[in-house]
Amino acid sequence: MSEQIETPAPRIWVFIEQEEGQPHPVSWELLGAAARLSAELPGSVVEGVLLGHNVAGIAPQAYRYGATRVYLIDDPLLEPYRNLPYGHGVSMLVTKYKPEIFLFGATTLGRDLAGTIATRVHTGLTADCTELTIDPKLKILAATRPTFGGNLMATILCRKHRPQMATVRPRVLSMPEPLPAAEGELLREPLDLNERDIPVRRLRLIPGKEQLNIEYADVIVAGGRGMGGPKGFTLLEELAESLGGVVGASRPVIDAGWLGHEHQVGQTGKTVRPKLYIAAGISGAVQHTVGMSGSNFILAINSDPKAPIFQVANASIVGDLYKVIPELIRQVKGTRNGQ
Ligand SMILES: Cc1cc2nc3c(=O)[nH]c(=O)nc-3n(C[C@H](O)[C@H](O)[C@H](O)COP(=O)(O)OP(=O)(O)OC[C@H]3O[C@@H](n4cnc5c(N)ncnc54)[C@H](O)[C@@H]3O)c2cc1C
């Protein structure tokens, strides 16, 4: 009689990114995507991978966003982030538990780590994906990302190596609804590393200028080349401030040095999903709209009635932004003052 060998459930892993004990919301967005992939892969499980020091308290949040188990490596060597101990710990988990799919946020940390893991475990990595699905015939990950300057979308399959790895930028995927009562299992693993094995030390942290983070803003007032120069952006700042929002921009604005790159929305900038996105003097090139079309409500202001931005807008104003924006500011401030 032949003996039945039990094969483990295919594991879909998400790296739960944290810095100074604060989980990055992209981790929850990825857990939502992992759940959708799992629905296409019968018998698969969604699990999280968490590294850091004194970070076990993050695991219950991962359960609420869909992880049934969290693999935790908790060690003082993992605070602050350094590539070598994280690379060592995560690749050790991959070798031991053999996940099928492994997703990372395309953040500075996630990009650094995902590339290291793919190299260490000899697999491929599809970076900056915009869509993740399961190929219906092959039952493997189909990772889609822009190519040829954003003019084409390529779907990449990793047929022979495991895990199938992908990174996704914050806000590209929607945030799943958390399940408050969800519970999961915490599985601790040791790091097995000494400080003397790590050639890099952080001697001190020199705080930089506080970085503007437009990805999670509720209101964005964005300007394009149609602003005509840096001065016009004081108007946009005034409107953004009166709406409790931040200023975004199209790429030519950054290339011209009118604003810093942290304001750029689009394919080579940030992906945003605010409740309100105001696009002023922006034509609506696909490389821009790919970064903002997930906004709840888009108001476009452009003097050209044929501007493509109007095709993605919920409300359109055809006119000179230098007449429209001051009027908007007046009305918003008037509403605030109860007029
Ligand atoms: C590989 C690659 C990556 C790219 N990545 C990005 C990216 O991340 N983000 C991005 O934005 N772009 C990106 N681009 C550039 C993109 O293709 C467009 O060139 C860019 O988005 C155009 O910016 P814009 O709409 O501000 O300028 P324009 O296309 O020049 O549009 C200006 C608009 O302002 C309007 N206008 C002018 N004056 C007024 C006025 N007084 N009142 C009202 N409207 C006015 C005009 O009618 C026009 O529609 C990328 C391109 C490539 C090739």
Ligand as a Chemical Component Dictionary entry (heavy atoms), coordinates in Angstrom:
data_LIG
# 
_chem_comp.id                   LIG 
_chem_comp.type                 NON-POLYMER 
_chem_comp.pdbx_formal_charge   0 
_chem_comp.three_letter_code    LIG 
# 
loop_
_chem_comp_atom.comp_id 
_chem_comp_atom.atom_id 
_chem_comp_atom.alt_atom_id 
_chem_comp_atom.type_symbol 
_chem_comp_atom.charge 
_chem_comp_atom.model_Cartn_x 
_chem_comp_atom.model_Cartn_y 
_chem_comp_atom.model_Cartn_z 
_chem_comp_atom.pdbx_ordinal 
LIG C1  C1  C 0 9.176  57.196 -18.457 1  
LIG C2  C2  C 0 8.328  58.385 -18.135 2  
LIG C3  C3  C 0 7.890  58.549 -16.856 3  
LIG C4  C4  C 0 7.079  59.646 -16.526 4  
LIG N1  N1  N 0 6.646  59.793 -15.229 5  
LIG C5  C5  C 0 5.822  60.793 -14.936 6  
LIG C6  C6  C 0 5.297  60.957 -13.620 7  
LIG O1  O1  O 0 5.601  60.213 -12.692 8  
LIG N2  N2  N 0 4.431  61.971 -13.384 9  
LIG C7  C7  C 0 4.051  62.869 -14.368 10 
LIG O2  O2  O 0 3.254  63.776 -14.078 11 
LIG N3  N3  N 0 4.551  62.755 -15.604 12 
LIG C8  C8  C 0 5.434  61.771 -15.916 13 
LIG N4  N4  N 0 5.956  61.691 -17.173 14 
LIG C9  C9  C 0 5.694  62.812 -18.104 15 
LIG C10 C10 C 0 4.345  62.725 -18.793 16 
LIG O3  O3  O 0 4.459  61.935 -19.972 17 
LIG C11 C11 C 0 3.867  64.131 -19.211 18 
LIG O4  O4  O 0 4.845  64.751 -20.018 19 
LIG C12 C12 C 0 3.601  65.034 -18.011 20 
LIG O5  O5  O 0 2.723  64.388 -17.100 21 
LIG C13 C13 C 0 2.949  66.324 -18.477 22 
LIG O6  O6  O 0 2.870  67.208 -17.406 23 
LIG P1  P1  P 0 1.799  68.388 -17.385 24 
LIG O7  O7  O 0 0.447  67.833 -17.583 25 
LIG O8  O8  O 0 2.077  69.192 -16.175 26 
LIG O9  O9  O 0 2.276  69.277 -18.642 27 
LIG P2  P2  P 0 1.602  69.465 -20.042 28 
LIG O10 O10 O 0 1.341  68.173 -20.707 29 
LIG O11 O11 O 0 2.447  70.446 -20.754 30 
LIG O12 O12 O 0 0.193  70.110 -19.715 31 
LIG C14 C14 C 0 0.004  71.398 -19.234 32 
LIG C15 C15 C 0 -1.488 71.659 -19.225 33 
LIG O13 O13 O 0 -1.748 72.917 -18.621 34 
LIG C16 C16 C 0 -2.851 73.508 -19.299 35 
LIG N5  N5  N 0 -2.765 74.952 -19.042 36 
LIG C17 C17 C 0 -1.815 75.823 -19.459 37 
LIG N6  N6  N 0 -2.056 77.063 -18.970 38 
LIG C18 C18 C 0 -3.190 76.971 -18.232 39 
LIG C19 C19 C 0 -3.951 77.907 -17.475 40 
LIG N7  N7  N 0 -3.573 79.175 -17.320 41 
LIG N8  N8  N 0 -5.073 77.475 -16.852 42 
LIG C20 C20 C 0 -5.489 76.174 -16.962 43 
LIG N9  N9  N 0 -4.790 75.257 -17.674 44 
LIG C21 C21 C 0 -3.649 75.629 -18.284 45 
LIG C22 C22 C 0 -2.656 73.105 -20.736 46 
LIG O14 O14 O 0 -3.890 73.178 -21.469 47 
LIG C23 C23 C 0 -2.129 71.686 -20.613 48 
LIG O15 O15 O 0 -3.184 70.741 -20.670 49 
LIG C24 C24 C 0 6.724  60.603 -17.527 50 
LIG C25 C25 C 0 7.179  60.407 -18.827 51 
LIG C26 C26 C 0 7.951  59.319 -19.131 52 
LIG C27 C27 C 0 8.409  59.142 -20.546 53 
# 
loop_
_chem_comp_bond.comp_id 
_chem_comp_bond.atom_id_1 
_chem_comp_bond.atom_id_2 
_chem_comp_bond.value_order 
_chem_comp_bond.pdbx_ordinal 
LIG C1  C2  SING 1  
LIG C2  C3  SING 2  
LIG C2  C26 DOUB 3  
LIG C3  C4  DOUB 4  
LIG C4  N1  SING 5  
LIG C4  C24 SING 6  
LIG N1  C5  DOUB 7  
LIG C5  C6  SING 8  
LIG C5  C8  SING 9  
LIG C6  O1  DOUB 10 
LIG C6  N2  SING 11 
LIG N2  C7  SING 12 
LIG C7  O2  DOUB 13 
LIG C7  N3  SING 14 
LIG N3  C8  DOUB 15 
LIG C8  N4  SING 16 
LIG N4  C9  SING 17 
LIG N4  C24 SING 18 
LIG C9  C10 SING 19 
LIG C10 O3  SING 20 
LIG C10 C11 SING 21 
LIG C11 O4  SING 22 
LIG C11 C12 SING 23 
LIG C12 O5  SING 24 
LIG C12 C13 SING 25 
LIG C13 O6  SING 26 
LIG O6  P1  SING 27 
LIG P1  O7  DOUB 28 
LIG P1  O8  SING 29 
LIG P1  O9  SING 30 
LIG O9  P2  SING 31 
LIG P2  O10 DOUB 32 
LIG P2  O11 SING 33 
LIG P2  O12 SING 34 
LIG O12 C14 SING 35 
LIG C14 C15 SING 36 
LIG C15 O13 SING 37 
LIG C15 C23 SING 38 
LIG O13 C16 SING 39 
LIG C16 N5  SING 40 
LIG C16 C22 SING 41 
LIG N5  C17 SING 42 
LIG N5  C21 SING 43 
LIG C17 N6  DOUB 44 
LIG N6  C18 SING 45 
LIG C18 C19 SING 46 
LIG C18 C21 DOUB 47 
LIG C19 N7  SING 48 
LIG C19 N8  DOUB 49 
LIG N8  C20 SING 50 
LIG C20 N9  DOUB 51 
LIG N9  C21 SING 52 
LIG C22 O14 SING 53 
LIG C22 C23 SING 54 
LIG C23 O15 SING 55 
LIG C24 C25 DOUB 56 
LIG C25 C26 SING 57 
LIG C26 C27 SING 58 
# 
